[in-house]
């Protein structure tokens, strides 16, 4: 059994930057989506940042990236840095999601403008 979401994704989709382990397990996209759905934001972001460190690279399908960012944002709705990262990913794989990317950037700006820390 894979111990992390990243390991499972690497076996299922590959890794542009490193070897894919010789794994005797069967891999199911449905099981991966289930693991992704219930993963915490840290595990999701670890997978994205390890397998797609430059946002436009890696072998994760775009739909997996979009879903992963969406799930992470649901867990961290007040994280402007994460909103901007998700927006950059959407801009890179658009134009279908340009309106969503623009909205994420506006929301990040509004959060930062209303934050007393900044």
DSSP file (Angstrom, degrees, kcal/mol; ACC not computed):
  #  RESIDUE AA STRUCTURE BP1 BP2  ACC     N-H-->O    O-->H-N    N-H-->O    O-->H-N    TCO  KAPPA ALPHA  PHI   PSI    X-CA   Y-CA   Z-CA
    1    1 A X              0   0    0      0, 0.0     2,-0.2     0, 0.0     7,-0.0   0.000 360.0 360.0 360.0 138.1    0.0    0.0    0.0
    2    2 A X        -     0   0    0      1,-0.1     3,-0.0     3,-0.0     6,-0.0  -0.544 360.0-151.7 -73.6 137.3    1.2    3.5   -0.8
    3    3 A X  S    S+     0   0    0     -2,-0.2     2,-0.3     1,-0.0    -1,-0.1   0.674  73.4  36.5 -87.4 -16.2    1.8    5.5    2.3
    4    4 A X  S  > S-     0   0    0      1,-0.1     4,-1.8    43,-0.0     5,-0.1  -0.929  75.7-121.1-134.7 159.7    1.2    8.9    0.7
    5    5 A X  H  > S+     0   0    0     -2,-0.3     4,-2.6     1,-0.2     5,-0.2   0.879 114.9  56.7 -60.5 -39.4   -1.1   10.5   -1.9
    6    6 A X  H  > S+     0   0    0      1,-0.2     4,-2.7     2,-0.2    -1,-0.2   0.913 105.0  50.3 -61.0 -44.5    2.1   11.5   -3.8
    7    7 A X  H  > S+     0   0    0      2,-0.2     4,-2.1     1,-0.2    -1,-0.2   0.914 111.9  47.5 -61.7 -42.4    3.3    7.9   -4.0
    8    8 A X  H  X S+     0   0    0     -4,-1.8     4,-2.3     1,-0.2    -2,-0.2   0.935 113.1  48.0 -65.3 -44.8    0.0    6.7   -5.4
    9    9 A X  H  X>S+     0   0    0     -4,-2.6     4,-3.2     1,-0.2     5,-0.6   0.892 109.6  53.8 -61.9 -39.8   -0.2    9.5   -7.9
   10   10 A X  H  X5S+     0   0    0     -4,-2.7     4,-1.8     1,-0.2    -1,-0.2   0.922 111.5  44.6 -61.7 -44.7    3.4    8.8   -9.0
   11   11 A X  H  <5S+     0   0    0     -4,-2.1    -1,-0.2    -5,-0.2    -2,-0.2   0.878 119.5  42.5 -66.7 -37.2    2.6    5.1   -9.6
   12   12 A X  H  <5S+     0   0    0     -4,-2.3    -2,-0.2    -5,-0.2    -1,-0.2   0.905 133.0  15.6 -77.7 -42.8   -0.6    6.0  -11.4
   13   13 A X  H  <5S-     0   0    0     -4,-3.2    -3,-0.2     1,-0.2    -2,-0.2   0.585 102.2-122.7-112.0 -14.1    0.4    8.9  -13.6
   14   14 A X     << -     0   0    0     -4,-1.8     2,-0.4    -5,-0.6    45,-0.3  -0.338  18.6 -97.2  96.2 178.1    4.2    8.8  -13.6
   15   15 A X    >   -     0   0    0      3,-0.3     3,-0.5    -2,-0.1     5,-0.1  -0.945  13.9-158.7-144.9 116.2    6.9   11.4  -12.6
   16   16 A X  T 3  S+     0   0    0     35,-0.4    -1,-0.1    -2,-0.4    35,-0.1   0.752  94.9  40.5 -64.5 -24.9    8.6   13.7  -15.0
   17   17 A X  T 3  S+     0   0    0     33,-0.1     2,-0.3    34,-0.1    -1,-0.2   0.482 118.6  23.5-109.2  -4.5   11.5   14.2  -12.6
   18   18 A X  S <  S-     0   0    0     -3,-0.5    -3,-0.3     0, 0.0     2,-0.1  -0.965  87.3 -75.3-154.8 169.7   12.2   10.9  -11.1
   19   19 A X        -     0   0    0     -2,-0.3     2,-0.6    -5,-0.1    -2,-0.1  -0.372  39.1-126.9 -70.5 146.9   11.8    7.2  -11.5
   20   20 A X        -     0   0    0     -5,-0.1    -1,-0.1    -2,-0.1    -9,-0.1  -0.836  35.4-114.3 -89.7 125.9    8.5    5.5  -11.0
   21   21 A X        -     0   0    0     -2,-0.6     2,-1.0     1,-0.1    -1,-0.0  -0.241  25.2-107.5 -62.5 147.8    8.9    2.7   -8.5
   22   22 A X        -     0   0    0      2,-0.0     2,-0.5    -3,-0.0    -1,-0.1  -0.671  50.4-174.4 -73.6 106.9    8.4   -0.8   -9.7
   23   23 A X        -     0   0    0     -2,-1.0    -3,-0.0     1,-0.1    -1,-0.0  -0.921  28.7-163.3-117.9 124.6    5.1   -1.4   -8.0
   24   24 A X        +     0   0    0     -2,-0.5    -1,-0.1     2,-0.1     2,-0.1   0.584  62.3 102.5 -79.7  -8.8    3.3   -4.7   -7.9
   25   25 A X  S    S-     0   0    0      1,-0.1     2,-0.3     0, 0.0    -2,-0.1  -0.359  75.9-116.8 -75.6 152.9    0.0   -3.1   -6.8
   26   26 A X        -     0   0    0     -2,-0.1     2,-0.5     2,-0.0    -1,-0.1  -0.652  29.7-144.9 -80.4 147.0   -2.9   -2.5   -9.1
   27   27 A X        -     0   0    0     -2,-0.3     2,-0.5   -16,-0.1     3,-0.1  -0.962  12.5-166.8-120.9 132.2   -3.7    1.2   -9.5
   28   28 A X     >  -     0   0    0     -2,-0.5     4,-2.3     1,-0.1     5,-0.1  -0.962  20.1-150.9-120.7 128.4   -7.2    2.5   -9.9
   29   29 A X  H  > S+     0   0    0     -2,-0.5     4,-2.6     1,-0.2     5,-0.2   0.900 102.3  55.0 -61.4 -39.1   -8.1    6.0  -10.9
   30   30 A X  H  > S+     0   0    0      1,-0.2     4,-2.0     2,-0.2    -1,-0.2   0.912 108.5  47.1 -61.3 -42.5  -11.3    5.8   -8.9
   31   31 A X  H  > S+     0   0    0      2,-0.2     4,-2.5     1,-0.2    -1,-0.2   0.897 110.8  52.6 -66.5 -39.1   -9.3    4.8   -5.7
   32   32 A X  H  X S+     0   0    0     -4,-2.3     4,-2.9     2,-0.2    -2,-0.2   0.934 108.6  49.8 -60.4 -45.5   -6.9    7.7   -6.4
   33   33 A X  H  X S+     0   0    0     -4,-2.6     4,-2.6     1,-0.2    -1,-0.2   0.882 110.0  51.5 -62.1 -37.7   -9.8   10.2   -6.6
   34   34 A X  H  X S+     0   0    0     -4,-2.0     4,-1.5     2,-0.2    -1,-0.2   0.932 111.4  46.4 -63.7 -45.1  -11.2    8.8   -3.4
   35   35 A X  H  < S+     0   0    0     -4,-2.5     4,-0.5     1,-0.2    -2,-0.2   0.912 114.0  48.9 -63.0 -41.9   -7.9    9.3   -1.6
   36   36 A X  H >< S+     0   0    0     -4,-2.9     3,-1.1     1,-0.2    -2,-0.2   0.914 106.8  56.5 -62.4 -43.9   -7.5   12.8   -3.1
   37   37 A X  H 3< S+     0   0    0     -4,-2.6    -1,-0.2     1,-0.3    -2,-0.2   0.855 116.0  34.9 -57.8 -37.9  -11.1   13.7   -2.0
   38   38 A X  T 3< S+     0   0    0     -4,-1.5    -1,-0.3    -5,-0.1    -2,-0.2   0.310  92.8 113.4-104.4   8.9  -10.4   12.9    1.6
   39   39 A X    <   -     0   0    0     -3,-1.1     2,-0.1    -4,-0.5    -3,-0.0  -0.458  69.3-113.6 -76.0 151.5   -6.7   14.0    1.8
   40   40 A X     >  -     0   0    0     -2,-0.1     4,-2.1     1,-0.1     3,-0.4  -0.429  31.3-103.7 -80.1 164.6   -5.8   17.0    3.9
   41   41 A X  H  > S+     0   0    0      1,-0.2     4,-2.8     2,-0.2     5,-0.2   0.851 119.4  56.6 -59.1 -37.3   -4.5   20.2    2.2
   42   42 A X  H  > S+     0   0    0      1,-0.2     4,-2.2     2,-0.2    -1,-0.2   0.915 108.7  46.3 -62.1 -42.4   -0.9   19.5    3.2
   43   43 A X  H  > S+     0   0    0     -3,-0.4     4,-2.0     2,-0.2    -1,-0.2   0.895 113.5  49.6 -66.6 -39.6   -1.0   16.1    1.4
   44   44 A X  H  X S+     0   0    0     -4,-2.1     4,-2.4     2,-0.2    -2,-0.2   0.940 113.5  44.9 -64.1 -47.4   -2.6   17.6   -1.7
   45   45 A X  H  X S+     0   0    0     -4,-2.8     4,-2.8     1,-0.2     5,-0.2   0.862 109.3  56.1 -68.0 -34.8   -0.1   20.4   -1.9
   46   46 A X  H  X S+     0   0    0     -4,-2.2     4,-1.9    -5,-0.2     5,-0.2   0.923 109.4  47.4 -60.6 -43.0    2.8   18.1   -1.3
   47   47 A X  H  X S+     0   0    0     -4,-2.0     4,-2.6     2,-0.2     5,-0.3   0.949 114.4  45.7 -62.7 -49.5    1.6   16.0   -4.3
   48   48 A X  H  X S+     0   0    0     -4,-2.4     4,-2.1     1,-0.2     7,-0.2   0.922 115.6  45.8 -61.0 -44.9    1.2   19.0   -6.5
   49   49 A X  H  < S+     0   0    0     -4,-2.8    -1,-0.2     1,-0.2    -2,-0.2   0.791 116.8  44.1 -74.2 -27.2    4.5   20.6   -5.6
   50   50 A X  H  < S+     0   0    0     -4,-1.9     3,-0.4    -5,-0.2    -2,-0.2   0.891 123.7  32.8 -81.7 -41.0    6.5   17.4   -5.9
   51   51 A X  H  < S+     0   0    0     -4,-2.6   -35,-0.4    -5,-0.2     8,-0.3   0.677 134.6  26.6 -91.4 -17.6    5.0   16.1   -9.2
   52   52 A X    ><  +     0   0    0     -4,-2.1     3,-1.8    -5,-0.3    -1,-0.2  -0.452  68.8 161.1-138.5  62.2    4.4   19.5  -10.8
   53   53 A X  T 3  S+     0   0    0     -3,-0.4    -4,-0.1     1,-0.3    -1,-0.1   0.704  79.3  41.5 -64.8 -19.4    7.0   21.9   -9.2
   54   54 A X  T 3  S-     0   0    0      1,-0.0     2,-2.4     0, 0.0    -1,-0.3   0.126 104.6-125.4-113.7  20.7    6.7   24.5  -12.0
   55   55 A X  S <  S+     0   0    0     -3,-1.8    -2,-0.1    -7,-0.2    -1,-0.0  -0.165 103.0  56.2  67.3 -43.4    2.9   24.3  -12.4
   56   56 A X  S    S+     0   0    0     -2,-2.4    -1,-0.2    37,-0.0     2,-0.1   0.435  99.7  70.2 -98.2   1.2    2.9   23.6  -16.1
   57   57 A X        +     0   0    0     -5,-0.1     3,-0.2     2,-0.0    -2,-0.0  -0.318  63.0  66.0-105.6-172.4    5.1   20.5  -15.9
   58   58 A X  S    S-     0   0    0      1,-0.2    -6,-0.1    -2,-0.1   -43,-0.1  -0.071  78.8 -93.1  86.2 172.8    4.6   17.0  -14.7
   59   59 A X  S    S+     0   0    0     -8,-0.3     2,-0.3   -45,-0.3    -1,-0.2   0.326  77.2 120.6-111.6   5.4    2.4   14.2  -15.8
   60   60 A X  S    S-     0   0    0     -9,-0.2     5,-0.1    -3,-0.2   -50,-0.0  -0.547  72.3-110.3 -67.0 132.9   -0.6   14.8  -13.6
   61   61 A X    >>  -     0   0    0     -2,-0.3     4,-2.0     1,-0.1     3,-0.6  -0.287  22.8-116.5 -61.0 151.3   -3.6   15.3  -15.9
   62   62 A X  H 3> S+     0   0    0      1,-0.3     4,-2.9     2,-0.2     5,-0.2   0.881 115.5  57.6 -58.5 -39.2   -5.0   18.8  -15.8
   63   63 A X  H 3> S+     0   0    0      1,-0.2     4,-2.2     2,-0.2    -1,-0.3   0.864 105.7  50.6 -62.6 -33.5   -8.3   17.6  -14.4
   64   64 A X  H <> S+     0   0    0     -3,-0.6     4,-2.7     2,-0.2    -1,-0.2   0.920 111.0  48.5 -68.2 -43.3   -6.4   16.1  -11.4
   65   65 A X  H  X S+     0   0    0     -4,-2.0     4,-2.7     2,-0.2     5,-0.2   0.941 112.3  48.3 -60.9 -47.4   -4.6   19.4  -10.8
   66   66 A X  H  X S+     0   0    0     -4,-2.9     4,-2.3     1,-0.2    -2,-0.2   0.930 114.3  45.6 -60.4 -46.3   -7.8   21.4  -11.0
   67   67 A X  H  X S+     0   0    0     -4,-2.2     4,-2.7    -5,-0.2    -1,-0.2   0.907 111.8  52.7 -63.4 -41.8   -9.6   19.1   -8.6
   68   68 A X  H  X S+     0   0    0     -4,-2.7     4,-2.4     1,-0.2    -2,-0.2   0.932 111.2  45.1 -61.8 -46.8   -6.6   19.0   -6.2
   69   69 A X  H  X S+     0   0    0     -4,-2.7     4,-2.7     2,-0.2    -1,-0.2   0.908 112.3  52.9 -63.9 -39.8   -6.4   22.8   -6.0
   70   70 A X  H  X S+     0   0    0     -4,-2.3     4,-1.9    -5,-0.2    -2,-0.2   0.933 111.2  45.7 -60.5 -45.8  -10.2   23.0   -5.6
   71   71 A X  H  X S+     0   0    0     -4,-2.7     4,-1.1     1,-0.2    -1,-0.2   0.886 112.8  50.0 -66.5 -38.4  -10.1   20.6   -2.7
   72   72 A X  H  X S+     0   0    0     -4,-2.4     4,-1.5    -5,-0.2     3,-0.3   0.907 110.1  50.9 -65.3 -40.8   -7.2   22.3   -1.1
   73   73 A X  H  < S+     0   0    0     -4,-2.7    -2,-0.2     1,-0.2    -1,-0.2   0.838 103.5  58.3 -67.6 -32.2   -8.9   25.7   -1.4
   74   74 A X  H  < S+     0   0    0     -4,-1.9     3,-0.4     1,-0.2    -1,-0.2   0.843 111.5  42.6 -63.4 -31.1  -12.1   24.3    0.3
   75   75 A X  H  < S+     0   0    0     -4,-1.1    -2,-0.2    -3,-0.3    -1,-0.2   0.719 126.1  33.2 -85.3 -22.9   -9.9   23.4    3.3
   76   76 A X    ><  +     0   0    0     -4,-1.5     3,-1.3    -5,-0.1    -1,-0.2  -0.542  67.6 158.5-130.9  66.8   -8.0   26.7    3.2
   77   77 A X  T 3  S+     0   0    0     -3,-0.4    -1,-0.1     1,-0.3    -3,-0.1   0.656  74.7  51.1 -69.3 -14.3  -10.6   29.3    2.0
   78   78 A X  T 3  S+     0   0    0     -3,-0.1     2,-0.8     1,-0.0    -1,-0.3  -0.044  78.6 110.5-112.2  31.5   -8.7   32.2    3.5
   79   79 A X    <>  -     0   0    0     -3,-1.3     4,-2.2     1,-0.2     3,-0.2  -0.834  40.5-177.7-109.3  93.7   -5.2   31.5    2.0
   80   80 A X  H  > S+     0   0    0     -2,-0.8     4,-2.2     1,-0.2     5,-0.2   0.836  82.6  56.4 -63.4 -32.3   -4.4   34.2   -0.6
   81   81 A X  H  > S+     0   0    0      2,-0.2     4,-2.1     1,-0.2    -1,-0.2   0.922 109.3  46.0 -64.3 -42.9   -1.1   32.6   -1.5
   82   82 A X  H  > S+     0   0    0      2,-0.2     4,-2.7     1,-0.2     5,-0.2   0.886 109.8  55.0 -66.3 -38.9   -2.9   29.3   -2.3
   83   83 A X  H  X S+     0   0    0     -4,-2.2     4,-2.3     1,-0.2    -2,-0.2   0.918 109.6  46.9 -59.3 -43.1   -5.5   31.1   -4.3
   84   84 A X  H  X S+     0   0    0     -4,-2.2     4,-2.6     2,-0.2    -2,-0.2   0.895 111.0  51.1 -67.6 -39.4   -2.8   32.8   -6.4
   85   85 A X  H  X S+     0   0    0     -4,-2.1     4,-2.0     2,-0.2    -2,-0.2   0.930 111.9  47.2 -62.2 -45.0   -1.0   29.4   -7.0
   86   86 A X  H  X S+     0   0    0     -4,-2.7     4,-2.4     1,-0.2    -2,-0.2   0.899 111.2  52.1 -63.2 -40.2   -4.3   27.8   -8.1
   87   87 A X  H  X S+     0   0    0     -4,-2.3     4,-3.0    -5,-0.2     5,-0.2   0.915 107.2  51.9 -62.8 -43.0   -5.0   30.8  -10.4
   88   88 A X  H  X S+     0   0    0     -4,-2.6     4,-2.0     1,-0.2    -1,-0.2   0.898 109.7  50.2 -60.9 -39.3   -1.6   30.5  -12.0
   89   89 A X  H  X S+     0   0    0     -4,-2.0     4,-1.1     2,-0.2    -1,-0.2   0.926 111.9  47.3 -63.9 -44.0   -2.3   26.8  -12.7
   90   90 A X  H >< S+     0   0    0     -4,-2.4     3,-0.6     1,-0.2     4,-0.4   0.915 110.3  51.7 -64.3 -42.8   -5.6   27.6  -14.2
   91   91 A X  H >< S+     0   0    0     -4,-3.0     3,-0.9     1,-0.2    -1,-0.2   0.893 109.0  53.0 -58.8 -38.6   -4.1   30.4  -16.4
   92   92 A X  H 3< S+     0   0    0     -4,-2.0    -1,-0.2     1,-0.2    -2,-0.2   0.751 117.8  34.6 -69.9 -24.4   -1.5   27.9  -17.6
   93   93 A X  T << S+     0   0    0     -4,-1.1     3,-0.3    -3,-0.6    -1,-0.2   0.176 113.8  72.5-117.7  16.7   -4.1   25.4  -18.6
   94   94 A X    <   +     0   0    0     -3,-0.9    -3,-0.1    -4,-0.4    -4,-0.0   0.176  18.3 144.7 -80.7-158.9   -6.9   27.6  -19.9
   95   95 A X  S >  S+     0   0    0      0, 0.0     3,-1.7     0, 0.0     4,-0.3  -0.984 100.9  65.1 -87.3   3.5   -8.6   29.5  -21.4
   96   96 A X  T 3  S+     0   0    0      1,-0.3     3,-0.2    -3,-0.3     4,-0.1   0.790 112.4  35.9 -57.6 -27.8  -11.5   27.5  -20.2
   97   97 A X  T 3> S+     0   0    0     -7,-0.3     4,-2.5     1,-0.1    -1,-0.3   0.152  79.7 113.1-114.3  18.2  -10.9   28.5  -16.6
   98   98 A X  H <> S+     0   0    0     -3,-1.7     4,-2.6     1,-0.2     5,-0.2   0.882  78.4  52.6 -60.1 -38.7   -9.7   32.1  -17.1
   99   99 A X  H  > S+     0   0    0     -4,-0.3     4,-1.9     1,-0.2    -1,-0.2   0.881 110.8  47.3 -65.6 -36.5  -12.8   33.6  -15.4
  100  100 A X  H  > S+     0   0    0      2,-0.2     4,-2.3     1,-0.2    -2,-0.2   0.899 111.7  50.7 -69.8 -40.5  -12.2   31.3  -12.4
  101  101 A X  H  X S+     0   0    0     -4,-2.5     4,-2.1     2,-0.2    -2,-0.2   0.920 110.5  49.2 -62.2 -44.1   -8.5   32.2  -12.3
  102  102 A X  H  X S+     0   0    0     -4,-2.6     4,-2.3     1,-0.2    -1,-0.2   0.902 110.5  50.9 -62.8 -40.7   -9.4   35.9  -12.4
  103  103 A X  H  X S+     0   0    0     -4,-1.9     4,-2.6     2,-0.2    -1,-0.2   0.902 108.2  52.1 -64.1 -41.0  -11.9   35.5   -9.6
  104  104 A X  H  X S+     0   0    0     -4,-2.3     4,-2.4     1,-0.2    -1,-0.2   0.911 110.1  48.8 -61.3 -41.8   -9.3   33.7   -7.4
  105  105 A X  H  X S+     0   0    0     -4,-2.1     4,-2.5     2,-0.2    -2,-0.2   0.906 111.2  49.7 -65.5 -40.5   -6.9   36.5   -7.9
  106  106 A X  H  X S+     0   0    0     -4,-2.3     4,-2.5     2,-0.2    -2,-0.2   0.920 111.7  48.7 -62.9 -43.0   -9.6   39.1   -7.0
  107  107 A X  H  X S+     0   0    0     -4,-2.6     4,-2.5     2,-0.2    -2,-0.2   0.896 110.8  50.4 -64.1 -39.9  -10.5   37.1   -3.9
  108  108 A X  H  X S+     0   0    0     -4,-2.4     4,-2.4     2,-0.2    -2,-0.2   0.922 111.0  49.1 -63.6 -43.7   -6.8   36.9   -2.9
  109  109 A X  H  X S+     0   0    0     -4,-2.5     4,-2.5     1,-0.2    -2,-0.2   0.921 111.7  49.1 -60.4 -44.5   -6.4   40.7   -3.3
  110  110 A X  H  X S+     0   0    0     -4,-2.5     4,-1.8     2,-0.2    -2,-0.2   0.901 110.6  50.3 -64.1 -41.4   -9.5   41.3   -1.2
  111  111 A X  H  X S+     0   0    0     -4,-2.5     4,-0.7     1,-0.2    -1,-0.2   0.926 113.0  45.7 -62.0 -44.3   -8.3   39.0    1.5
  112  112 A X  H >< S+     0   0    0     -4,-2.4     3,-0.6     1,-0.2     6,-0.3   0.882 110.7  53.2 -67.9 -36.9   -4.9   40.7    1.7
  113  113 A X  H 3< S+     0   0    0     -4,-2.5    -1,-0.2     1,-0.2    -2,-0.2   0.840 113.4  43.5 -66.5 -32.0   -6.4   44.2    1.6
  114  114 A X  H 3< S+     0   0    0     -4,-1.8     2,-0.4    -5,-0.2    -1,-0.2   0.504  90.2 105.0 -91.7  -3.8   -8.7   43.3    4.6
  115  115 A X    X<  -     0   0    0     -4,-0.7     3,-0.9    -3,-0.6    -4,-0.0  -0.646  61.1-151.7 -81.3 127.1   -6.0   41.6    6.6
  116  116 A X  T 3  S+     0   0    0     -2,-0.4    -1,-0.1     1,-0.2    -4,-0.0   0.700  91.1  66.6 -69.3 -17.7   -4.6   43.6    9.5
  117  117 A X  T 3         0   0    0      1,-0.2    -1,-0.2    -5,-0.0    -5,-0.1   0.740 360.0 360.0 -74.4 -22.6   -1.2   41.9    9.2
  118  118 A X    <         0   0    0     -3,-0.9    -1,-0.2    -6,-0.3    -2,-0.2   0.434 360.0 360.0-101.9 360.0   -0.4   43.3    5.9
